[in-house]
Amino acid sequence: MNSDLTHLDEKKRPKMVDVGVKDETERVAVASGTIQMSREAYDAVIHQTTKKGAVLHTAVIAAIMGAKKTPDLIPMCHPLLLTSINCDVEELPELPGFKLTITCKLKGRTGVEMEALTGVSIGLLTIYDMVKAIDKGMVIKNIQLERKSGGKSGDFKRN
């Protein structure tokens, strides 16, 4: 593992990495996370009886928007021309709660891991916001990179 700090210049000042010298490759990142809630909150989301509307549809839109806005939120992220963002919501009645999985794709010079992770975070936060009147004790957890492909560092897959 490379221990060089790529976001610091020779005088230890923050800088954005120059990716212009890298080759363009197809890059894909998949991230996921969950939100756990009370049975009452879960049922309200499933039956669309919350006062704020269609929670899961709104969360998917928010997740996509979050992925697209990543360079506005994470200081050293490059603005990327994403070619695809897909958000999947899995119902987890045994939790109770939901799992969001985001897949981001592009052909470019830098990876899309941060976009996928940001999308998941924003989607889950949107669920929290829309359901907090029913359950303020919801827990967002396990936001993680599941896999990535492309680029110099190669492929990664969570075991």
Backbone as JSON Lines, residues from 0, in Angstrom:
{"i":0,"aa":"M","n":[0.83,-1.18,0.0],"ca":[0.0,0.0,0.0],"c":[0.88,1.25,0.0]}
{"i":1,"aa":"N","n":[0.57,2.21,-0.86],"ca":[1.35,3.42,-0.99],"c":[1.03,4.37,0.15]}
{"i":2,"aa":"S","n":[2.05,4.83,0.87],"ca":[1.83,5.71,2.02],"c":[2.03,7.18,1.69]}
{"i":3,"aa":"D","n":[2.37,7.51,0.42],"ca":[2.52,8.91,0.04],"c":[1.18,9.62,0.14]}
{"i":4,"aa":"L","n":[1.19,10.81,0.7],"ca":[-0.03,11.61,0.81],"c":[-0.2,12.41,-0.47]}
{"i":5,"aa":"T","n":[-1.1,11.97,-1.32],"ca":[-1.23,12.57,-2.65],"c":[-1.98,13.9,-2.65]}
{"i":6,"aa":"H","n":[-2.63,14.25,-1.54],"ca":[-3.38,15.51,-1.5],"c":[-2.61,16.62,-0.77]}
{"i":7,"aa":"L","n":[-1.29,16.44,-0.64],"ca":[-0.44,17.48,-0.07],"c":[0.69,17.78,-1.04]}
{"i":8,"aa":"D","n":[1.0,19.07,-1.2],"ca":[2.12,19.43,-2.07],"c":[3.44,19.33,-1.29]}
{"i":9,"aa":"E","n":[4.53,19.74,-1.92],"ca":[5.85,19.62,-1.3],"c":[5.98,20.46,-0.04]}
{"i":10,"aa":"K","n":[5.12,21.48,0.13],"ca":[5.13,22.32,1.34],"c":[4.05,21.89,2.33]}
{"i":11,"aa":"K","n":[3.48,20.7,2.1],"ca":[2.44,20.11,2.97],"c":[1.13,20.89,2.95]}
{"i":12,"aa":"R","n":[0.86,21.6,1.84],"ca":[-0.4,22.31,1.67],"c":[-1.37,21.42,0.89]}
{"i":13,"aa":"P","n":[-2.67,21.54,1.19],"ca":[-3.63,20.72,0.44],"c":[-3.6,21.05,-1.04]}
{"i":14,"aa":"K","n":[-3.8,20.0,-1.85],"ca":[-3.89,20.18,-3.3],"c":[-4.83,19.11,-3.86]}
{"i":15,"aa":"M","n":[-5.34,19.38,-5.05],"ca":[-6.15,18.39,-5.75],"c":[-5.2,17.63,-6.68]}
{"i":16,"aa":"V","n":[-5.29,16.31,-6.66],"ca":[-4.4,15.46,-7.45],"c":[-4.62,15.73,-8.95]}
{"i":17,"aa":"D","n":[-3.52,15.75,-9.7],"ca":[-3.59,15.89,-11.16],"c":[-3.84,14.52,-11.76]}
{"i":18,"aa":"V","n":[-5.05,14.31,-12.28],"ca":[-5.38,13.01,-12.88],"c":[-5.23,13.07,-14.4]}
{"i":19,"aa":"G","n":[-4.78,14.2,-14.92],"ca":[-4.65,14.36,-16.36],"c":[-3.67,13.42,-17.02]}
{"i":20,"aa":"V","n":[-2.74,12.89,-16.26],"ca":[-1.75,11.97,-16.83],"c":[-2.2,10.52,-16.81]}
{"i":21,"aa":"K","n":[-3.3,10.24,-16.13],"ca":[-3.81,8.87,-16.05],"c":[-4.54,8.49,-17.33]}
{"i":22,"aa":"D","n":[-4.56,7.19,-17.62],"ca":[-5.32,6.69,-18.76],"c":[-6.81,6.66,-18.42]}
{"i":23,"aa":"E","n":[-7.64,6.91,-19.43],"ca":[-9.08,6.75,-19.26],"c":[-9.41,5.27,-19.28]}
{"i":24,"aa":"T","n":[-10.15,4.83,-18.29],"ca":[-10.62,3.45,-18.24],"c":[-12.07,3.44,-17.8]}
{"i":25,"aa":"E","n":[-12.74,2.33,-18.07],"ca":[-14.09,2.13,-17.56],"c":[-13.98,1.91,-16.06]}
{"i":26,"aa":"R","n":[-14.74,2.67,-15.29],"ca":[-14.67,2.58,-13.84],"c":[-16.07,2.39,-13.27]}
{"i":27,"aa":"V","n":[-16.16,1.48,-12.33],"ca":[-17.44,1.17,-11.69],"c":[-17.21,1.07,-10.19]}
{"i":28,"aa":"A","n":[-18.13,1.61,-9.41],"ca":[-18.09,1.45,-7.96],"c":[-19.49,1.14,-7.45]}
{"i":29,"aa":"V","n":[-19.55,0.21,-6.51],"ca":[-20.82,-0.17,-5.88],"c":[-20.65,0.03,-4.38]}
{"i":30,"aa":"A","n":[-21.57,0.77,-3.77],"ca":[-21.56,1.0,-2.33],"c":[-22.94,0.69,-1.77]}
{"i":31,"aa":"S","n":[-22.98,0.39,-0.48],"ca":[-24.26,0.1,0.15],"c":[-24.27,0.61,1.58]}
{"i":32,"aa":"G","n":[-25.45,0.65,2.15],"ca":[-25.63,1.01,3.55],"c":[-27.05,0.68,3.96]}
{"i":33,"aa":"T","n":[-27.27,0.66,5.27],"ca":[-28.6,0.32,5.77],"c":[-29.12,1.37,6.74]}
{"i":34,"aa":"I","n":[-30.43,1.37,6.9],"ca":[-31.07,2.17,7.94],"c":[-32.02,1.25,8.68]}
{"i":35,"aa":"Q","n":[-31.86,1.23,9.99],"ca":[-32.7,0.42,10.87],"c":[-33.68,1.33,11.56]}
{"i":36,"aa":"M","n":[-34.93,0.89,11.69],"ca":[-35.98,1.72,12.27],"c":[-36.98,0.87,13.03]}
{"i":37,"aa":"S","n":[-37.89,1.55,13.69],"ca":[-38.94,0.84,14.42],"c":[-39.88,0.15,13.42]}
{"i":38,"aa":"R","n":[-40.6,-0.83,13.9],"ca":[-41.59,-1.52,13.06],"c":[-42.65,-0.53,12.57]}
{"i":39,"aa":"E","n":[-43.05,0.4,13.43],"ca":[-44.05,1.4,13.04],"c":[-43.55,2.25,11.87]}
{"i":40,"aa":"A","n":[-42.31,2.69,11.94],"ca":[-41.73,3.51,10.87],"c":[-41.6,2.69,9.59]}
{"i":41,"aa":"Y","n":[-41.12,1.47,9.72],"ca":[-40.97,0.58,8.56],"c":[-42.32,0.37,7.86]}
{"i":42,"aa":"D","n":[-43.34,0.06,8.63],"ca":[-44.67,-0.16,8.06],"c":[-45.19,1.1,7.36]}
{"i":43,"aa":"A","n":[-44.94,2.26,7.95],"ca":[-45.38,3.52,7.34],"c":[-44.69,3.74,5.99]}
{"i":44,"aa":"V","n":[-43.42,3.4,5.9],"ca":[-42.7,3.54,4.63],"c":[-43.26,2.55,3.6]}
{"i":45,"aa":"I","n":[-43.41,1.31,4.01],"ca":[-43.9,0.26,3.1],"c":[-45.3,0.59,2.57]}
{"i":46,"aa":"H","n":[-46.15,1.06,3.46],"ca":[-47.55,1.33,3.09],"c":[-47.77,2.77,2.61]}
{"i":47,"aa":"Q","n":[-46.68,3.52,2.51],"ca":[-46.71,4.92,2.04],"c":[-47.72,5.77,2.8]}
{"i":48,"aa":"T","n":[-47.65,5.67,4.14],"ca":[-48.55,6.46,4.98],"c":[-47.82,7.56,5.74]}
{"i":49,"aa":"T","n":[-46.57,7.84,5.38],"ca":[-45.85,8.94,6.03],"c":[-46.41,10.25,5.51]}
{"i":50,"aa":"K","n":[-46.27,11.29,6.32],"ca":[-46.81,12.6,5.94],"c":[-45.99,13.29,4.84]}
{"i":51,"aa":"K","n":[-44.77,12.8,4.61],"ca":[-43.89,13.45,3.63],"c":[-43.9,12.78,2.26]}
{"i":52,"aa":"G","n":[-44.74,11.79,2.05],"ca":[-44.86,11.21,0.72],"c":[-44.12,9.91,0.52]}
{"i":53,"aa":"A","n":[-43.81,9.62,-0.74],"ca":[-43.19,8.35,-1.15],"c":[-41.72,8.34,-0.74]}
{"i":54,"aa":"V","n":[-41.44,7.77,0.41],"ca":[-40.11,7.82,1.0],"c":[-39.06,7.16,0.12]}
{"i":55,"aa":"L","n":[-39.3,5.96,-0.33],"ca":[-38.27,5.22,-1.06],"c":[-38.0,5.82,-2.44]}
{"i":56,"aa":"H","n":[-39.03,6.28,-3.12],"ca":[-38.8,6.95,-4.41],"c":[-37.98,8.23,-4.22]}
{"i":57,"aa":"T","n":[-38.32,8.97,-3.19],"ca":[-37.58,10.2,-2.9],"c":[-36.13,9.89,-2.53]}
{"i":58,"aa":"A","n":[-35.93,8.82,-1.77],"ca":[-34.56,8.44,-1.37],"c":[-33.72,8.05,-2.58]}
{"i":59,"aa":"V","n":[-34.31,7.37,-3.54],"ca":[-33.59,6.99,-4.76],"c":[-33.17,8.25,-5.52]}
{"i":60,"aa":"I","n":[-34.08,9.19,-5.68],"ca":[-33.75,10.45,-6.37],"c":[-32.66,11.19,-5.61]}
{"i":61,"aa":"A","n":[-32.78,11.25,-4.29],"ca":[-31.77,11.93,-3.46],"c":[-30.41,11.26,-3.58]}
{"i":62,"aa":"A","n":[-30.4,9.92,-3.63],"ca":[-29.14,9.19,-3.76],"c":[-28.45,9.52,-5.08]}
{"i":63,"aa":"I","n":[-29.22,9.58,-6.14],"ca":[-28.67,9.93,-7.46],"c":[-28.14,11.36,-7.43]}
{"i":64,"aa":"M","n":[-28.91,12.27,-6.87],"ca":[-28.47,13.66,-6.77],"c":[-27.22,13.78,-5.91]}
{"i":65,"aa":"G","n":[-27.17,13.02,-4.81],"ca":[-26.0,13.04,-3.93],"c":[-24.75,12.59,-4.64]}
{"i":66,"aa":"A","n":[-24.86,11.52,-5.43],"ca":[-23.71,11.03,-6.19],"c":[-23.22,12.11,-7.16]}
{"i":67,"aa":"K","n":[-24.16,12.78,-7.81],"ca":[-23.8,13.82,-8.79],"c":[-23.17,15.04,-8.12]}
{"i":68,"aa":"K","n":[-23.5,15.31,-6.87],"ca":[-23.01,16.49,-6.15],"c":[-21.76,16.22,-5.31]}
{"i":69,"aa":"T","n":[-21.19,15.03,-5.4],"ca":[-20.06,14.66,-4.55],"c":[-18.93,15.69,-4.55]}
{"i":70,"aa":"P","n":[-18.48,16.21,-5.71],"ca":[-17.37,17.17,-5.64],"c":[-17.74,18.48,-4.94]}
{"i":71,"aa":"D","n":[-19.02,18.76,-4.79],"ca":[-19.45,19.95,-4.04],"c":[-19.41,19.69,-2.53]}
{"i":72,"aa":"L","n":[-19.36,18.44,-2.13],"ca":[-19.43,18.08,-0.72],"c":[-18.1,17.58,-0.16]}
{"i":73,"aa":"I","n":[-17.31,16.89,-0.96],"ca":[-16.02,16.33,-0.53],"c":[-14.91,17.17,-1.17]}
{"i":74,"aa":"P","n":[-14.13,17.87,-0.36],"ca":[-13.23,18.91,-0.89],"c":[-12.29,18.51,-2.01]}
{"i":75,"aa":"M","n":[-11.68,17.34,-2.01],"ca":[-10.67,17.01,-3.02],"c":[-11.2,16.14,-4.16]}
{"i":76,"aa":"C","n":[-12.51,15.92,-4.23],"ca":[-13.06,15.09,-5.3],"c":[-13.15,15.88,-6.6]}
{"i":77,"aa":"H","n":[-12.78,15.21,-7.69],"ca":[-12.87,15.82,-9.01],"c":[-14.32,15.8,-9.5]}
{"i":78,"aa":"P","n":[-14.74,16.83,-10.22],"ca":[-16.04,16.75,-10.89],"c":[-15.97,15.69,-11.98]}
{"i":79,"aa":"L","n":[-16.9,14.77,-11.98],"ca":[-16.85,13.65,-12.92],"c":[-18.06,13.65,-13.83]}
{"i":80,"aa":"L","n":[-17.86,13.16,-15.03],"ca":[-18.94,13.0,-15.99],"c":[-19.45,11.56,-15.86]}
{"i":81,"aa":"L","n":[-20.34,11.36,-14.89],"ca":[-20.88,10.02,-14.65],"c":[-21.74,9.6,-15.83]}
{"i":82,"aa":"T","n":[-21.58,8.36,-16.25],"ca":[-22.38,7.85,-17.37],"c":[-23.59,7.08,-16.89]}
{"i":83,"aa":"S","n":[-23.57,6.64,-15.62],"ca":[-24.69,5.87,-15.1],"c":[-24.67,5.9,-13.58]}
{"i":84,"aa":"I","n":[-25.86,6.05,-12.99],"ca":[-26.04,5.9,-11.54],"c":[-27.3,5.08,-11.36]}
{"i":85,"aa":"N","n":[-27.17,3.98,-10.63],"ca":[-28.33,3.15,-10.36],"c":[-28.45,2.96,-8.85]}
{"i":86,"aa":"C","n":[-29.66,3.12,-8.33],"ca":[-29.91,2.94,-6.9],"c":[-30.96,1.86,-6.71]}
{"i":87,"aa":"D","n":[-30.62,0.87,-5.9],"ca":[-31.55,-0.21,-5.6],"c":[-31.89,-0.15,-4.12]}
{"i":88,"aa":"V","n":[-33.17,-0.36,-3.79],"ca":[-33.61,-0.39,-2.4],"c":[-34.11,-1.79,-2.08]}
{"i":89,"aa":"E","n":[-33.56,-2.34,-1.01],"ca":[-33.97,-3.67,-0.56],"c":[-34.72,-3.53,0.76]}
{"i":90,"aa":"E","n":[-35.9,-4.1,0.83],"ca":[-36.67,-4.12,2.07],"c":[-36.07,-5.18,2.99]}
{"i":91,"aa":"L","n":[-35.85,-4.8,4.24],"ca":[-35.3,-5.73,5.24],"c":[-36.28,-5.82,6.41]}
{"i":92,"aa":"P","n":[-37.37,-6.56,6.25],"ca":[-38.39,-6.61,7.3],"c":[-37.88,-7.18,8.62]}
{"i":93,"aa":"E","n":[-36.86,-8.05,8.56],"ca":[-36.33,-8.63,9.78],"c":[-35.53,-7.63,10.61]}
{"i":94,"aa":"L","n":[-35.06,-6.53,10.0],"ca":[-34.24,-5.55,10.71],"c":[-35.06,-4.75,11.72]}
{"i":95,"aa":"P","n":[-36.12,-4.14,11.52],"ca":[-36.68,-3.71,10.24],"c":[-35.94,-2.5,9.7]}
{"i":96,"aa":"G","n":[-35.93,-2.39,8.36],"ca":[-35.26,-1.27,7.72],"c":[-35.06,-1.51,6.25]}
{"i":97,"aa":"F","n":[-34.1,-0.8,5.69],"ca":[-33.86,-0.84,4.26],"c":[-32.37,-0.8,3.99]}
{"i":98,"aa":"K","n":[-31.99,-1.41,2.86],"ca":[-30.61,-1.35,2.38],"c":[-30.62,-0.64,1.04]}
{"i":99,"aa":"L","n":[-29.78,0.37,0.91],"ca":[-29.59,1.07,-0.36],"c":[-28.28,0.6,-0.98]}
{"i":100,"aa":"T","n":[-28.31,0.31,-2.26],"ca":[-27.1,-0.04,-3.0],"c":[-27.02,0.86,-4.22]}
{"i":101,"aa":"I","n":[-25.89,1.51,-4.39],"ca":[-25.68,2.45,-5.49],"c":[-24.56,1.92,-6.37]}
{"i":102,"aa":"T","n":[-24.77,1.98,-7.68],"ca":[-23.73,1.66,-8.66],"c":[-23.49,2.9,-9.51]}
{"i":103,"aa":"C","n":[-22.25,3.36,-9.53],"ca":[-21.85,4.5,-10.35],"c":[-20.85,4.04,-11.4]}
{"i":104,"aa":"K","n":[-21.0,4.57,-12.61],"ca":[-20.11,4.21,-13.72],"c":[-19.65,5.45,-14.46]}
{"i":105,"aa":"L","n":[-18.47,5.32,-15.08],"ca":[-17.97,6.34,-15.99],"c":[-16.79,5.79,-16.76]}
{"i":106,"aa":"K","n":[-16.4,6.52,-17.78],"ca":[-15.12,6.27,-18.44],"c":[-14.3,7.5,-18.15]}
{"i":107,"aa":"G","n":[-13.24,7.33,-17.35],"ca":[-12.49,8.5,-16.93],"c":[-11.14,8.15,-16.35]}
{"i":108,"aa":"R","n":[-10.56,9.17,-15.69],"ca":[-9.2,9.07,-15.16],"c":[-9.14,8.92,-13.65]}
{"i":109,"aa":"T","n":[-10.28,8.9,-13.01],"ca":[-10.31,8.71,-11.55],"c":[-11.56,7.93,-11.19]}
{"i":110,"aa":"G","n":[-11.5,7.29,-10.03],"ca":[-12.56,6.37,-9.63],"c":[-13.84,7.05,-9.17]}
{"i":111,"aa":"V","n":[-14.87,6.23,-9.0],"ca":[-16.2,6.72,-8.62],"c":[-16.64,6.19,-7.25]}
{"i":112,"aa":"E","n":[-15.67,5.75,-6.44],"ca":[-16.02,5.24,-5.12],"c":[-16.7,6.29,-4.26]}
{"i":113,"aa":"M","n":[-16.17,7.51,-4.25],"ca":[-16.75,8.55,-3.4],"c":[-18.16,8.91,-3.83]}
{"i":114,"aa":"E","n":[-18.41,8.87,-5.13],"ca":[-19.75,9.16,-5.63],"c":[-20.75,8.1,-5.16]}
{"i":115,"aa":"A","n":[-20.35,6.85,-5.22],"ca":[-21.24,5.78,-4.76],"c":[-21.48,5.88,-3.26]}
{"i":116,"aa":"L","n":[-20.42,6.11,-2.49],"ca":[-20.56,6.23,-1.03],"c":[-21.38,7.46,-0.64]}
{"i":117,"aa":"T","n":[-21.18,8.56,-1.33],"ca":[-21.96,9.77,-1.04],"c":[-23.43,9.57,-1.4]}
{"i":118,"aa":"G","n":[-23.67,8.93,-2.53],"ca":[-25.06,8.65,-2.92],"c":[-25.79,7.83,-1.88]}
{"i":119,"aa":"V","n":[-25.15,6.77,-1.39],"ca":[-25.75,5.94,-0.35],"c":[-26.04,6.78,0.89]}
{"i":120,"aa":"S","n":[-25.08,7.58,1.31],"ca":[-25.25,8.4,2.51],"c":[-26.42,9.36,2.38]}
{"i":121,"aa":"I","n":[-26.5,10.05,1.26],"ca":[-27.58,11.02,1.05],"c":[-28.93,10.32,0.95]}
{"i":122,"aa":"G","n":[-28.98,9.18,0.28],"ca":[-30.23,8.42,0.2],"c":[-30.72,7.99,1.57]}
{"i":123,"aa":"L","n":[-29.83,7.46,2.4],"ca":[-30.21,7.03,3.74],"c":[-30.6,8.21,4.62]}
{"i":124,"aa":"L","n":[-29.88,9.31,4.5],"ca":[-30.24,10.51,5.26],"c":[-31.62,11.03,4.85]}
{"i":125,"aa":"T","n":[-31.97,10.88,3.59],"ca":[-33.29,11.3,3.12],"c":[-34.38,10.44,3.75]}
{"i":126,"aa":"I","n":[-34.15,9.14,3.84],"ca":[-35.12,8.28,4.53],"c":[-35.27,8.75,5.97]}
{"i":127,"aa":"Y","n":[-34.15,8.99,6.63],"ca":[-34.21,9.47,8.02],"c":[-35.05,10.74,8.11]}
{"i":128,"aa":"D","n":[-34.76,11.69,7.25],"ca":[-35.47,12.98,7.29],"c":[-36.97,12.8,7.09]}
{"i":129,"aa":"M","n":[-37.34,11.92,6.19],"ca":[-38.76,11.77,5.86],"c":[-39.53,10.95,6.89]}
{"i":130,"aa":"V","n":[-38.83,10.21,7.76],"ca":[-39.5,9.32,8.71],"c":[-39.24,9.72,10.16]}
{"i":131,"aa":"K","n":[-38.43,10.75,10.38],"ca":[-38.03,11.1,11.75],"c":[-39.2,11.51,12.64]}
{"i":132,"aa":"A","n":[-40.31,11.93,12.07],"ca":[-41.48,12.26,12.89],"c":[-42.04,11.01,13.57]}
{"i":133,"aa":"I","n":[-41.79,9.85,12.98],"ca":[-42.28,8.59,13.55],"c":[-41.22,7.96,14.44]}
{"i":134,"aa":"D","n":[-39.94,8.06,14.05],"ca":[-38.87,7.38,14.78],"c":[-37.57,8.18,14.69]}
{"i":135,"aa":"K","n":[-37.25,8.89,15.76],"ca":[-36.0,9.65,15.79],"c":[-34.8,8.77,16.15]}
{"i":136,"aa":"G","n":[-35.05,7.52,16.54],"ca":[-33.99,6.62,16.94],"c":[-33.44,5.73,15.83]}
{"i":137,"aa":"M","n":[-33.78,6.04,14.58],"ca":[-33.27,5.24,13.46],"c":[-31.74,5.25,13.46]}
{"i":138,"aa":"V","n":[-31.16,4.17,12.96],"ca":[-29.7,4.05,12.92],"c":[-29.26,3.79,11.48]}
{"i":139,"aa":"I","n":[-28.39,4.66,10.99],"ca":[-27.77,4.49,9.68],"c":[-26.43,3.8,9.93]}
{"i":140,"aa":"K","n":[-26.19,2.71,9.19],"ca":[-24.94,1.98,9.46],"c":[-24.44,1.23,8.22]}
{"i":141,"aa":"N","n":[-23.23,0.74,8.36],"ca":[-22.6,-0.11,7.35],"c":[-22.52,0.54,5.97]}
{"i":142,"aa":"I","n":[-22.25,1.82,5.93],"ca":[-22.01,2.46,4.63],"c":[-20.61,2.02,4.2]}
{"i":143,"aa":"Q","n":[-20.56,1.32,3.06],"ca":[-19.29,0.71,2.69],"c":[-19.19,0.5,1.18]}
{"i":144,"aa":"L","n":[-17.96,0.47,0.71],"ca":[-17.69,0.11,-0.67],"c":[-17.81,-1.4,-0.79]}
{"i":145,"aa":"E","n":[-18.64,-1.86,-1.72],"ca":[-18.82,-3.29,-1.95],"c":[-17.83,-3.81,-2.98]}
{"i":146,"aa":"R","n":[-17.67,-3.03,-4.06],"ca":[-16.7,-3.42,-5.08],"c":[-16.39,-2.23,-5.95]}
{"i":147,"aa":"K","n":[-15.25,-2.31,-6.62],"ca":[-14.87,-1.31,-7.61],"c":[-14.03,-1.99,-8.68]}
{"i":148,"aa":"S","n":[-14.07,-1.41,-9.86],"ca":[-13.23,-1.92,-10.93],"c":[-12.71,-0.74,-11.75]}
{"i":149,"aa":"G","n":[-11.6,-0.98,-12.42],"ca":[-10.98,0.04,-13.26],"c":[-9.9,0.81,-12.52]}
{"i":150,"aa":"G","n":[-9.04,1.41,-13.3],"ca":[-7.99,2.24,-12.73],"c":[-6.73,1.46,-12.37]}
{"i":151,"aa":"K","n":[-5.71,2.22,-11.98],"ca":[-4.39,1.67,-11.69],"c":[-4.41,0.74,-10.48]}
{"i":152,"aa":"S","n":[-5.24,1.03,-9.48],"ca":[-5.24,0.2,-8.27],"c":[-5.98,-1.12,-8.48]}
{"i":153,"aa":"G","n":[-6.65,-1.27,-9.62],"ca":[-7.28,-2.55,-9.93],"c":[-8.63,-2.74,-9.27]}
{"i":154,"aa":"D","n":[-9.03,-3.99,-9.2],"ca":[-10.35,-4.33,-8.71],"c":[-10.34,-4.56,-7.21]}
{"i":155,"aa":"F","n":[-11.48,-4.32,-6.6],"ca":[-11.7,-4.58,-5.18],"c":[-13.06,-5.21,-5.03]}
{"i":156,"aa":"K","n":[-13.17,-6.22,-4.19],"ca":[-14.45,-6.82,-3.87],"c":[-14.46,-7.16,-2.39]}
{"i":157,"aa":"R","n":[-15.46,-6.65,-1.69],"ca":[-15.6,-6.94,-0.25],"c":[-15.92,-8.43,-0.07]}
{"i":158,"aa":"N","n":[-15.26,-9.04,0.9],"ca":[-15.52,-10.47,1.18],"c":[-16.78,-10.63,1.98]}
